[in-house]
C-alpha cells in the first residue's frame, strides 16, 4: 500500500478541516436541519461503531441509495473514515437497477431513503449485513440488539483533538461509481484515493473558495461531478453546504440561491439554458427593447442591466459559475460571454474523478472546455491535433484504476501504450485548451450529466409491440425515439395507422415508468422507411442524430 507524506493527503485535509472548523456550520438541508463540523464528527464516530458491530470491515463496499441531504453527505464521510468503499447509486435508478448494482459490487451494507427502500425486493437484500435509513438513521435490517433502533448512539462523543480520518494508500479503492444500472451495460468505475485527492488539491489551488464560504448543492452526489465539487472540495476547506433535498426547478433553485448567496455555483447546461430561454430571451424580445438594442450605447446599458439582474438572481455573492456535465448551447454561451457573466465551462468524466480540463472565467477561451489540468496529460488521436478533431485521450493522476470486474471494458478503454480513450472528439491548442467537437461513441449525456446509452434504451423499447426498429436521439436535451412500425403485426391485428399514434403514446408512458427519469422519452416519432444499415445490419446512427 503506497502512501505519501510529502503532499497534502486526503486524510490530512479532512482531519484539519473538521478540527479547525469544529464549531462552524457544515451541512444544512434547505428548510431543514443544520449540523456543525463537530456534530457531524460525532455522527461519523457513531456510524463507524455501528458498521463494526454489524461485522463490516475496512475495504467492504457500502452503498448509498438516496437523494442529496445532510445525512447522505454524513454517510459518505463515515464510510471514508471507516476505510470502506462508497458505492453511490443514483436515486433515479429503478429498483431493478439498484439490485443489480448491489449484487455486482458485492455491497455489504446499504444506506437508503425510506421512499426508495419501500420499492426494493427485500428478499434480494439478504446478502447485506446492515441496512440503514438515510431519513433518520434507523436500522432497517441487520445485526443489532433490539434496543439499538438507531444507528446513531447520542451518548458517543468525540473530542476535537481526538477526531481524525485514517491514512489510506494512493491506490486504495475509495469510490465505486456505476455509469449505468442495467445488467449487461454496467461499468463500475473504480476511483482510488489518489484520484479524489488529486481533484480536490487541484480545486483548492485553482477555484475561489475559503473557509466559511457557502455552497448550494444542486447536482446529485451520486454523480462524481456534484460529489467532488459541491461536497468533497468545499468540505476540505471548511465551507458550509446547503442541500436542495428535492430535484430543483429553476424557480426553487433561484429562490435558494437568493437566500443562501453562495460563493461558488455549479450548474448543468439544462438549468442555465432554461433561465436564458424563460427569463432573458422574453425580456429582450419585447418590441421596445429590440429597438433599443439596435443602438450601440443603449445596447451596452441593457446588457449591463441584464448581467446585474442575472447575478443578483444567483445570489449576487458568487465568484463564478462552473458549467459542466454536458455541452452548453453555443447560443447561450455566446450571449453569456457578450454580457460578461462570470461563468466557465469545465470538462470531465467519471473515469477521471472527474476533472480533465478547467480554466477560471477570466482566463478561459470561447468555445473551449478549459485548459488541461496540471496533473493530467492529453493527446488527440489526429495527425493535426490543433486543427483536425480526433479522439481525446488522457492519462495522469486523476485517472481511475479501471472498471470493476469488467475485463472486456478495461481492454477497450485503454490504448496499448496506456492512454485512456475518452470517446470524445476534439482538438487542443498550444496552451492545452480543449475544444470538444462531438462524441466518438453513441453515449449521450443526460440533463444533469448522467450517462445515457441509447442502445440499452432501444433494446428495452424494442420489446414493446408494433415496433420493428428504433433509434433514440437527443433533441433540446430531451430523448426522442424514432420508430419504424412493425407492419406485419399491424396487419395481423388489423391495426389502422390512425390508431398507431395512440398505441405508441401508451407505449411511451409504460416505457417511462420502467426507466430512470433522465432516460425517459419526451416523444415517439414515426418514420415511413426502414433505417439505413451497414453491411453488418447495424443502423447508420449518424444519419439520424
SULLINBEL-V311626 format. One record per backbone hydrogen bond with DSSP energy under -1.0 kcal/mol. CO is the residue of the C=O (numbers start at 1). NH is the residue of the N-H. E is the energy in kcal/mol with one decimal. If there is no record, write none. Layout:
co=(CO/CO)
nh=(NH/NH)
e=(E/E)
This chain:
co=(2/9/10/11/12/13/14/15/16/21/22/24/26/27/28/29/33/35/35/36/37/38/39/40/41/42/43/44/45/46/47/48/49/50/51/52/57/60/61/62/63/64/65/69/70/71/72/73/74/75/76/77/78/79/80/83/85/86/87/90/94/95/96/97/98/99/100/101/102/102/108/109/110/111/112/113/114/117/121/122/125/129/130/131/131/132/133/137/138/141/145/147/149/153/159/160/169/170/172/174/175/177/182/187/188/189/190/191/191/192/193/194/195/196/197/198/199/200/201/202/203/207/210/213/214/215/217/220/223/224/225/226/227/228/231/232/234/234/238/240/241/242/243/249/250/251/252/253/254/255/256/257/263/265/267/268/268/269/270/271/272/273/274/275/275/276/280/281/286/287/288/289/291/292/295/296/297/298/299/300/301/302/303/304/305/306/307/308/309/310/311/312/320/321/322/323/329/330/331/332/333/334/335/336/341/342/344/347/347/349/350/351/354/356/357/360/360/365/370/371/373/375/377/379/380/384/384/385/390/391/392/393/394/395/396/402/403/406/407/408/409/413/415/419/420/423/423/424/425/425/426/427/429/432/434/435/438/444/446/450/452/453/454/455/456/457/458/460/461/466/469/471/473/475/478/479/480/481/482/483/484/484/485/486/487/488/489/490/496/499/500/501/502/503/504/505/506/507/508/509/511/516/517/523/525/532/534/538/539/540/541)
nh=(170/13/14/15/16/17/18/19/20/24/38/37/241/35/243/32/29/26/27/40/41/42/43/44/45/46/47/48/49/50/51/52/53/54/56/55/60/85/108/87/111/89/113/73/74/75/76/77/78/79/80/81/82/84/83/59/62/176/64/93/98/99/100/101/102/103/104/105/106/107/129/63/132/65/134/117/118/120/124/125/128/143/110/140/141/112/137/151/133/131/148/149/139/156/162/163/172/194/193/86/191/189/185/179/404/177/401/174/175/196/197/198/199/200/201/202/203/204/205/206/207/209/213/240/263/242/244/223/227/228/229/230/232/233/235/236/237/239/212/215/28/217/30/253/254/255/256/257/258/259/260/261/319/322/324/271/272/273/274/275/276/277/278/279/280/281/284/285/290/291/292/293/294/295/299/300/301/302/303/304/305/306/307/308/309/310/311/312/313/314/316/315/265/344/267/346/333/334/335/336/337/338/339/341/343/321/323/356/357/352/353/400/349/373/347/363/364/368/434/358/376/397/395/393/382/387/388/428/426/381/422/379/420/377/399/190/406/410/411/412/413/421/418/415/394/440/441/392/437/438/390/435/432/372/369/427/425/452/449/446/444/457/458/459/460/461/462/463/464/486/484/482/480/478/475/522/473/525/471/527/468/469/487/490/491/492/493/495/499/503/504/505/506/507/508/509/510/511/512/513/514/519/520/481/483/540/537/534/541/543/544)
e=(-3.1/-2.4/-1.8/-2.4/-2.6/-1.9/-2.3/-2.4/-2.7/-1.7/-2.6/-2.1/-3.4/-2.8/-3.3/-3.7/-2.7/-3.0/-1.2/-2.4/-2.1/-1.7/-1.7/-2.5/-2.2/-2.1/-2.6/-2.1/-1.7/-2.0/-2.6/-2.1/-2.5/-1.6/-2.1/-1.6/-2.2/-2.8/-3.3/-2.5/-2.7/-2.9/-2.0/-1.9/-2.4/-2.6/-2.1/-2.0/-1.9/-2.6/-2.2/-2.4/-1.7/-3.0/-1.1/-2.2/-3.1/-3.0/-2.1/-1.9/-2.6/-2.7/-1.9/-2.3/-2.5/-2.2/-3.1/-2.7/-1.0/-1.5/-3.3/-2.5/-2.8/-2.9/-1.8/-2.7/-1.9/-1.3/-1.8/-1.5/-1.8/-1.3/-2.1/-2.4/-1.7/-2.6/-1.5/-3.3/-2.9/-3.1/-1.6/-1.9/-2.4/-1.9/-1.4/-1.2/-1.4/-2.8/-2.2/-2.8/-2.9/-3.4/-2.0/-2.0/-3.1/-2.4/-3.0/-2.3/-2.2/-1.6/-3.0/-2.4/-2.2/-2.3/-2.6/-2.3/-2.2/-2.6/-1.8/-1.5/-2.9/-1.5/-2.1/-2.9/-2.8/-3.2/-1.7/-1.6/-2.3/-2.7/-1.9/-2.0/-2.7/-2.5/-2.4/-1.5/-1.1/-2.3/-2.0/-2.3/-2.1/-3.7/-2.9/-2.9/-2.5/-1.9/-2.5/-2.8/-2.2/-1.5/-3.0/-2.4/-3.2/-3.2/-2.0/-1.1/-1.3/-2.8/-1.8/-2.1/-1.9/-2.6/-2.7/-2.0/-1.3/-2.8/-1.9/-1.5/-2.6/-1.6/-1.8/-2.3/-1.0/-1.7/-3.2/-1.9/-1.4/-2.4/-2.5/-2.3/-2.2/-2.5/-2.7/-2.5/-2.5/-2.4/-2.7/-2.3/-2.1/-1.1/-2.3/-1.7/-1.8/-2.3/-2.8/-2.4/-2.7/-2.6/-1.9/-2.6/-2.1/-1.9/-2.0/-2.6/-1.9/-2.1/-3.1/-2.6/-2.3/-2.0/-1.9/-2.1/-2.3/-2.4/-2.3/-2.2/-1.8/-2.1/-2.5/-2.5/-1.8/-1.9/-1.6/-2.7/-2.8/-2.2/-3.2/-1.9/-2.5/-2.5/-2.0/-2.4/-3.2/-3.1/-1.3/-2.6/-1.1/-2.0/-2.3/-1.9/-1.5/-3.3/-1.9/-2.8/-2.0/-4.2/-1.1/-3.0/-3.0/-1.4/-2.0/-2.9/-1.9/-2.7/-3.0/-2.1/-3.4/-2.9/-2.0/-3.8/-3.1/-1.7/-2.9/-2.2/-1.5/-2.5/-2.6/-1.1/-1.9/-1.3/-2.5/-3.1/-2.6/-1.3/-3.3/-3.1/-2.9/-3.2/-2.1/-2.4/-2.0/-1.7/-1.2/-2.1/-2.3/-2.4/-2.0/-2.7/-1.1/-1.7/-2.8/-1.8/-1.8/-2.0/-2.5/-1.9/-2.3/-2.9/-2.5/-1.4/-1.5/-1.8/-1.1/-2.4/-3.3/-2.9/-2.4/-2.9/-2.0/-1.9/-2.3)
